[in-house]
Structures are given as C-alpha cells and as structure tokens.
Amino acid sequence: MTRPWPCEPVDPGLQTERTYLAWQRTGLAFAGVGALLLRSCLSDGTLLAVPGAGGLLTGALLIIRAQRRYRATSAAVRNAHPTSNRRLVATVAAVTILLCLTGLGALLI
C-alpha cells in the first residue's frame, strides 16, 4: 500500500524560509508600533518616547537577527544539524511583554 503523500518534505528549506519571514514580520510589527508611539509622543508630548524608541530598536534588531538566523539555519539543515533555539524565542517574548507594559504604563500616566 502506497501513501498518498511523500515521507520527506519536498524542499526542506521551505520551513526555514517561512520561519525567517515570520521573524521579519515580527520585527516590522515592532518597528511599526514603535514609530506610531514616537509619532504620538511628538504630537501629544506624552511619555511614549521610551517604548517607541524601544519598539524601533527591537524591530531593527529582530530583522537583523532574522537574517543571520536564516543563514545559520539553512546551513544547519543542509548539514543535518539541530536548529532549535528556545532562548531566542523566550527573549523575544520577554521583550514583547516588557515593551507592552512600558507602553501601557506610559499611556496610563
């Protein structure tokens, strides 16, 4: 009996590319929110400069890191090495929570 789907992925690099695009979207979202917070700070004079600058900086760092991670993961997939990085995911989650709390605090003050 034959299976209706292949046992191996058609292109093992596709998962790496999808992950890279997801990290890139996350970085762009951080940068976009940071830019909106900075714009709000300039027009209202509120304390949103700190989370705005943090969002822009985090977005830029995520985009740069995503490119480096994509290259490293592509090489690891080609050489059949493990590619997981739980510390990176935990760090981004912690920065996201910190940025959200900082923005919320600035809005409430």
Secondary structure, 3 states (H helix, E strand, C coil): CCCCCCCCCCCCHHHHHHHHHHHHHHHHHHHHHHHHHHHHHHHHCCCCHHHHHHHHHHHHHHHHHHHHHHHHHHHHHHCCCCCCCHHHHHHHHHHHHHHHHHHHHHHHC
